[in-house]
Amino acid sequence: MRYALVLLLLLLSPAPAKADIGGFTLTAHAAPVSVLLHTDLIPVPAEPQGEVHLSYTQTELGSGPIGRSVASSLWPGAAVGTGLPQLLGFAYPVQANAAHPGGPADESKPGMKATAGAAKAESHAGAKQEVPFLLTADGLSSSSVSSAGASEARSTAVTSAQTISLLAGLVVLSGVKFESVAVSDGSKGSGTSTFSIAEFTVLGQKFPVKAPDAPPDGLLKALEPLGITLTWPTAATKLEGAAATSSSRGLTLTVDVLALRTKLGLGGILDGVLAPLLPKELVPLLNPLRKMVVVVGDTEAVANASASAPLTPPDAPAPIMPVVPPAADTSPPALGAPPVAGVTPPRTVTPVASARAKPRSLLDFPGVPALLVLTGLGVAAAGAFGMKSFGTFLLGGAPCPSGHPTGVPDLRNG
């Protein structure tokens, strides 16, 4: 009975309230399929020379608040997607943008939608996609969402595809889904990252995926004659204090185009038949690609938040003065009497004379201002005496030999 009562009290006791979040930074991006092209035809000193991301979405949200979202059915990478206004004076057209507070708050285009506000940024992209001669995807979609509430900040990135067909059906993937979630409540971060692939088909042979942590048996061996190497996807969540980063690095198929061309018997036709018929300058066009990399499923979600600081400091207790017990009603000891044991005699305090009560003397230093005034009066008196003596000298200070008065004549007496 005692344990049941304790359990009942624990269930009925209210859970501690979470502190509201203050500042936050959220990002998310998702790309169901990315195609990276390595070629010698484009004189770009970087690898790869070309890239394209199908049904790409991205969101950013920060305290301020500042929000931004992008959705593109065919994203050429940040260098072209965001750099065209600086290079050519116009924005990349195949995208939907939303921003807060500058606007627009939302934008929609076929297969693309983006919204952004003070507490949420969201983007969606999805449509049937095709890269001629290389890839065809059905049921392709992705979404990126970043949102902030009173008690937590959350980022989510999701991609999915029904079927992805590579190289005119030589390799087919079906039932693909990747998802990454990151959450922060201001004190700690959390998150999850998962992926799933239902089945591979290589040259008509099916390879069901029974466990998500490793490729099915025989798949790598079936891809090797085609010059295709496979890197299995990974998913991880990194926690650091109040920050969380969840990401999944998608399934990577690296195609050696030269080896595939030889395997399919196209090398003899292109090099032996068509090459002699073309001008020397056009022969490299028969081998446009050296390598092609296809990444299926790429998601990342990042969340970082801090708890809001209290607006008013906590009430500090007022200092308590020690209470002095009242002295007992005892008569003061007589003068000259010896001290009583256990009783400390009062201390004798020497009176301190006030500086203002001390009489001033005429010989004391009067101070710098008074000294300057006295010096000025002395200089003025000396100057007046000198001017008078100089005037007397100029206007006849000596006696007249005839006995007449000297000095300045008084014109008033005529």
RAFEN-V442784 format. One record per residue. N is the residue number from 1. PHI is phi in whole degrees, 0 to 359 (NA if undefined). Layout:
N;PHI
N;PHI
This chain:
1;NA
2;296
3;292
4;295
5;293
6;296
7;296
8;295
9;294
10;293
11;289
12;277
13;289
14;291
15;288
16;297
17;289
18;282
19;287
20;293
21;275
22;255
23;278
24;204
25;222
26;229
27;218
28;203
29;212
30;213
31;218
32;296
33;220
34;233
35;241
36;248
37;249
38;246
39;216
40;264
41;281
42;257
43;282
44;244
45;281
46;204
47;240
48;281
49;280
50;210
51;210
52;210
53;241
54;271
55;51
56;272
57;224
58;206
59;223
60;220
61;213
62;218
63;293
64;161
65;272
66;228
67;226
68;208
69;217
70;225
71;225
72;215
73;284
74;215
75;263
76;272
77;100
78;294
79;299
80;268
81;297
82;252
83;264
84;298
85;302
86;282
87;274
88;246
89;88
90;219
91;278
92;297
93;282
94;271
95;196
96;241
97;238
98;216
99;213
100;224
101;266
102;290
103;86
104;287
105;290
106;205
107;209
108;230
109;222
110;306
111;78
112;216
113;207
114;222
115;224
116;210
117;217
118;288
119;243
120;203
121;233
122;214
123;215
124;224
125;213
126;183
127;183
128;290
129;241
130;208
131;250
132;308
133;68
134;243
135;206
136;222
137;230
138;246
139;65
140;276
141;203
142;207
143;212
144;230
145;225
146;232
147;218
148;230
149;244
150;288
151;242
152;203
153;239
154;222
155;234
156;222
157;228
158;224
159;228
160;205
161;206
162;284
163;218
164;230
165;249
166;251
167;55
168;59
169;93
170;297
171;231
172;230
173;247
174;220
175;64
176;257
177;209
178;231
179;211
180;227
181;227
182;229
183;226
184;220
185;253
186;95
187;244
188;210
189;250
190;210
191;179
192;218
193;213
194;222
195;209
196;208
197;227
198;280
199;200
200;248
201;227
202;238
203;53
204;85
205;268
206;267
207;229
208;293
209;267
210;271
211;227
212;282
213;268
214;203
215;290
216;294
217;297
218;87
219;290
220;297
221;292
222;287
223;278
224;300
225;297
226;275
227;74
228;246
229;250
230;241
231;244
232;289
233;291
234;229
235;222
236;208
237;230
238;249
239;246
240;214
241;66
242;272
243;258
244;221
245;229
246;247
247;213
248;227
249;264
250;290
251;296
252;246
253;247
254;257
255;253
256;278
257;295
258;295
259;292
260;294
261;296
262;293
263;296
264;277
265;79
266;270
267;297
268;294
269;290
270;289
271;279
272;268
273;251
274;281
275;301
276;294
277;275
278;259
279;300
280;301
281;290
282;263
283;298
284;301
285;291
286;287
287;236
288;290
289;236
290;268
291;209
292;229
293;242
294;245
295;251
296;255
297;85
298;216
299;227
300;207
301;226
302;232
303;222
304;212
305;217
306;233
307;290
308;288
309;279
310;295
311;287
312;240
313;292
314;296
315;293
316;271
317;295
318;292
319;296
320;257
321;283
322;294
323;272
324;271
325;296
326;295
327;288
328;292
329;285
330;237
331;285
332;297
333;294
334;291
335;295
336;87
337;283
338;292
339;293
340;278
341;297
342;87
343;244
344;276
345;291
346;296
347;282
348;271
349;260
350;281
351;295
352;256
353;286
354;286
355;292
356;281
357;282
358;287
359;291
360;272
361;253
362;292
363;270
364;292
365;295
366;284
367;109
368;295
369;299
370;295
371;295
372;294
373;297
374;296
375;296
376;296
377;297
378;294
379;295
380;295
381;296
382;295
383;294
384;296
385;296
386;294
387;295
388;296
389;295
390;294
391;292
392;296
393;294
394;285
395;259
396;96
397;274
398;275
399;288
400;279
401;297
402;274
403;89
404;284
405;292
406;249
407;105
408;281
409;296
410;270
411;290
412;285
413;270
414;71
